Every structure is written in C-alpha cells, then in structure tokens.
Amino acid sequence: MLYVINYSHEPHFNIAAEEYLLKNFTGNILMLWRNKPSVIVGKHQLTIAESNQKYIQTNNIPVVRRISGGGTVFHDTENINFTVIISSEKPAINFQYFTLPVIDFLKKKGLNACFEGKNNIRINGLKVSGNAAHIYKNKILYHGTLLFNSRLDVLKEALNPTGAKYVSKAVQSIRSEVANIKSFFERDISILEFENQLKEFLINHYSIKEDYLLSNSENEKIEELVSNKYSTQEWNYNYSPDFHVKNQLLYDNSTVNFCIKVKRGLVTDVEADTEDYKLNKFFSIIKGQGYSPENILSALNEAGIEKGTDISDISTWNILKYFF
C-alpha cells in the first residue's frame, strides 16, 4: 500500500484525484487530505435540495459531486478527509471494517468512539464522521470525514436548504447532530498534530512502507478531470435525477402556486396559477435554463431585467428564495 501525499486544499482537485487514483493505480492507497470550505454531495443526490443555495452562492462556497453514494457533507480546512482504496477479488462494501482503524485511533486518544448506523462514527453519541464508498471493477474506494475543529455554524447554514419543495427519487441526506473532535480533548491540540498522529497510526496499521508524491504529469491529468467533469455544471448540478419544484410564491398581495419541471438539469416547463404579466414573463425566461441560481440570474441579466425593465422587482433573491 502507498501513502499518497496531497497538499491541495482545492475541493475540485481532491475529489478528482480520488477518481484518478481509483482508476489508474493498481496498488492499494491511503491518502489524508483537507479542503477549503465546500459542499460535497453524493453521486445520486439532488444538489439544490441538499444545500442553501443563497448562502453558498453569497459566500462563494463551491459544490462538488463525488462518485460515491451517501449524503451531503461540509468540508473546510479543519476537517480531515481520509481515503482508502483497496483491491478485492469479490469487492463488497463493509463500512465497519473500513472505519475500525480510525475508531481504534480515536479510542487510543482516550475518546469514546464507536461505529453507529450505516456508516457513521460517533463520540458520546454525536456524529464526528460520515463515510461513503464506491466500487470500480475489482477495487473499492472508501472515504470519510473527521470533523476536528470545523466551523459548525457555517456547516449548519450551508447544509440547511430553504424555500422550495423538491419531488424526486434522489437520495436524501439524513441529518444528525454533529460535534468537533477537538471539543472532547482535555488539552489543546492542533489539527496538524492530530493529523500527523492519525497518519502515523494508519501507516502502521496498513504496514505502509512508501510515500508517493504525484508527478507533474499525473497532476495534469487530474486537472483535466477537473476541467472536464468536476468543475462543470453538468456534473455538479445537472447529473441530479429529474425532479419537480413545488412552492407558493407571495407576490403583489396574492399567493401563486407553481410547479417547475426539471429534466437533466434544465427547466422544461413551468405551471403557475397566475395571469400576472410580470410573473409569466419571468417564468418564460427561465424555461430552457439550467436550474441553478447562477444560471437563472444570468438569464435574467441577459434579458435586461437587472437594468430597470418592467419586471426588475422580481429578479432579486427575494423571489429566487422560493425556487431554491
């Protein structure tokens, strides 16, 4: 098994690196890594239903879809991610087996850690780690989070979708009360100290004899994967299952019920019980647009709505909050 050194904090790169390592390396791999603030959604999830779109857009928090299943998680540089890629003649996902060495490490640090539910690690009943997996041919990619000293207030805001009601067959996240691992220590400990101790423990557990630093050529291939997949609207948003958006819109002292139909990430139809000219023009503009705040706001701008036209008063977040 190799220990892959990864200094990057870029979420698009790091998620792409996992896929590259899974599909291009033959040996088993361990990698520890951290991301700058980002929202990471599961492969089969409806992106906009898993996060507060206004909050993440306003705070420039990127959203990246991973290739594994499971729920949405929040990353920042005070959260440690651990990746294990192993080969198997008959690959089958076993989260308890995969998380056991991490739990053993936490116990060695004097923490009351245990495996709970389908894929969580908890300390004193509070979730500190969520885990997911993906099978590719005869290999299994396992990865998980360790909330060390993350901004839980930002996590809560970013993963708190508001407004619209989404109807789809997408996998929905199961929310749990979370805590930072650092809060359970009696003495102060930095994330670097904790990460180095975790690295040493896992290297001994897996009997790893070699560190590996990605070459310039390998980094370039990962960056290509970022450009072609992990930084695209098509993957991060449009890959979501088809869905309907239903909600009530308060406008001009009246309540308007509407339903937006989205297929492959594009608005295909809008049904609304209104004859109001402004609203109907608004709905006509968003047809055919990618269903994301950025795309819809861009379409409104291109239509001149932000430049004082007759429906400029419905192009703000006060309206978009009903859609996202």
Buried (B, 14 or more C-beta within 10 A) or exposed (E): BBBBEBEBBBBBBBBBBBBBBBBEBEEBBBBBBBBBBBBBBBBBBBBBBBBBBBBBBEEEBBBBBBBBBBBBBBBBBBBBBBBBBBBEEEBEBEBEEBBEBBBBBBEEBEBEBBBEEEBBBBBEEBBBBBBBBBBEEEBBBBBBBBBBBBBBEBBBBBBEBEBBEBBBEBBBBEEBEBBBBBBBBEEEBEBEEBBEBBBEBBBEBBEBEEEBEBEEEBBEBBBEBBEEBBBBBEBBBBBBBBBBBBBEBEBEEEEBEBBBBBEEBBBEEBEBEBEBEBBBBBBEBBBEBBBBBEBBBEBBEEBEBEEEBEBBEBBEBEBBBBBB
